[in-house]
Amino acid sequence: MTDRQAAADLPVHEYATDGEVARAAALHLATALSTAVEVNGVAHCALSGGRSPWIMLDHLATLPVPFDSVVFYQVDERIAPDEDPSRNISHIRAALGSCAARIVAMPVTAVDLVAAMEQYAQELPVRFDIIHLGLGPDGHTASLVPDDGVLNVTDQSVALTEHPYQGHRRMTLTFPVLDAARQRMWLVTGAEKRDALSLLLAGNTGIPAGRVCRRDSLVLADFAALS
């Protein structure tokens, strides 16, 4: 592992492979969750999707975390049936279902999505202890995607994208929730993320990810994404 310092004090931890990134992210997440439980009696964490995160969660499930005092939420989710293989919750449950943690799924199969979104917002903690974020090649994070009205939502904790993105509308946490977290952990792997990661590290607010608060945040990335 090597470390770098990006603009505006956004620490970067660099690893050779995506697998190494995922394992390091699991260790960091385990420490953050255990510390939150020790201090507050409970830990609240929001999880994003992606291939490397599934490796991270598989490893996290094997670590000595007080999972009976941990509550996991979703950062975002596709509006699709439960059996849709693209749903993030399926992977989260597969990785963490054997743990004692509580998993709060986004209610994307509800008939009334607006009411369901508002109910999910009521279940969120006042402040997350840690939020895990990913980064798309187009600079999106969570389901805060380019050129969608969801980017302008500042008076709600949870929002719906206005348009389908990669085939689906999405439910997502909003910028105010991401910014309020005690800590944000970015997990970024793959050469296709190189340009977006460069913009994120430079503090470029022209991409959605660049608008997320940088305080108490860190990036874990592989050589391919940082080269």
N, C-alpha and C positions, 0 to 999 in steps of 0.2 A: 504494500500500500504506500502511496505517496500523497502528500497533502499540498493543496494550493490555496491561495486566498484570492477570491474574486472581488469585483467591485462592491463597495458598500458592505464590506466585511461579511460576505457570504462564504463560509468555509466550504472547501471542496475536498472530499476524500476520494482518491483515485485508486482503482483496483484493476488487475489485469483482465479479468473475465466477468461476465454477467453473473456467474455463479458465486464468485467471490463477493461481488457487490451485494447479492441477495443475502448471503450468510452474514455479512457485516451489518446489513440493515436489520436483520433479525436480532442480532446481539444488541444493537443500539435501541431497538424498540423494546426488547426485554428489559433493559436497564431503565428506560423511561417509564415503563409501566410499573415495574417493581418500586421505583422511587415514588411514583404518584400514590401507590397503595400505602406505602410506608408513611407518607406525609398526610394523606387525606382519607385513607381507608378505602378508597376506590380509585380506579383509573378509567378514564374515558378516552377512547382512541377511534379515529375515523380512518378507514382503509380505502384505497383506490384499487383499480384493477390492473391487469397486465400479466405477461408471462413471467417476468422476473419476480414480481410480487408473490406469485403463487409459490415459487421456490422459497422466498422469504418466509411465507406463512407456514410452509411445511417444516422449515427449520425452527421457527418460533415455537411451534407446538411441542417441540422436544426439549425446550429450555425450562429451567426452574423459575417460572413466573407464577405468582399467586392468581391464577386465572379465575378463581371463584370470586375475586373482587375486581374483575376487569369487565368492562362493557365495550363491545365493538359496534361501530356504526359504519354505514357506507358513505363515502364521499360522493359517489354518483352511481347511477344505474340506468341501463337501457330500459325503455318502456317496451317490454316484451313478455310473453308468457313464461311461466316458471320453468317449463321444459326447454326453453331456448338456450342453446349451448353458449351463447354470447353473454348471458347474464353473469355479472360479477358475483352475485350472492352464492351461486352454485359452487364456485371455486373457494370462496371464503368458508363456506360450511364444510366442504370436503377437507380442507386443511385444518380447520379449528373445531370442527364438530365434536371431536373426542375430548376437547378441553372443557373445563367447567365454566368458561366465560359465557356471558350472555351476548348474543348477536342480534342486533336490531336491524332488520332488513328494510330497505326503502319499499313502500307499498305501491309498486309500479303496475300491479295488475288490477288495481281498484277501478271501479266504473267511473267514479268521480275523482279524477286525478288531482284536481285543485284542493278538494277537501282532504284527500289523503296526504298531499304535500303539507298542508297546514297542520295536520295531526302529527306527522313525522317531526315537523319543526318543534312542536310542543314537547316531544320526547327527548330532544337534544339537551345536553348539559349546557349550563351557562357559558362554560369555556372548556374546550377540549384540552386534555393534557398533551396530546401529540396527534398530529394529522400527517398521514403518509400521502405524498403526492407523486404523481407521475408527470411526464412531459411528452406531448405529441410532437411529431415532426413539424406540424404547423404552429407550434407554440401554445397549444391549448393545455390546460391542466384541469383536473376534475372534469366536468362537462361544460366548462366555461370556454366555449368554442368561438373562433373568429366570426365576426359579422353576424352575431346573433344577439337579440335583445337581452338575453340572459346576462350579458356582460354589464348591463346598466342597472341591474337589480341591487339596490342598497338597503331596502326597507323590509327584506324578507331573509330568513335564514336558509330557506330551501326554495328552489325555483325550478321551473320547467323550461327547457329550450323551446324556442318558438318554431324551429324547423328541424326536420330529421337531419341527423349527422351520422354519416356512414351507415345509413339505412334505418336509423331509429331516432325518435325524440328521446330526450334524457331528463332525468330528475337529478338535481345536483345541489350540493352545498354552494353557498354564494361567497363572494369576496369577504364580506364582513365576518363570517364565521371562520374562514381560513385565517384571516388576519388576527382574530382574537385568540387563537390557540396559543398555549404556552410554548409550544415548539412545533416546527414543521420540518419534516424529513423528506427530501426529494430523492427518489431512486430513478436513475436515468441510465439506460444501457442501449447500445447499438449505434452503428454508424449513421443510421437514418435520423438520429436525434442530434447529430453534430451541430448543425446550423442553429437549431432552436436552443440548444444548450448554450452555445456561444452567446446568443442574444440574452438569455436568462442571466448568465453570469455577468454580462456587461450592464445589467440593469435596464435593459431596453423595455419600455412600457408599451411598445407597439405590438407586442404579443400578449395574450391573456396572462400567461404565466409570469411575465415581467411585472404585472400589477399586484402580485401577491406580496405581502409584507416580508421583508428580508430579515427582520430582527428575530433572533433566537431560531434561526433556520440553518440547515446544512444540506449539502448535496453529496450523495454517494453515487459515483459514476464509474463506468469502465473505460479502458483505454480507447475503445472504438468511438465512444461518444465524445471523448475529450480530445482526440487526436486532431 
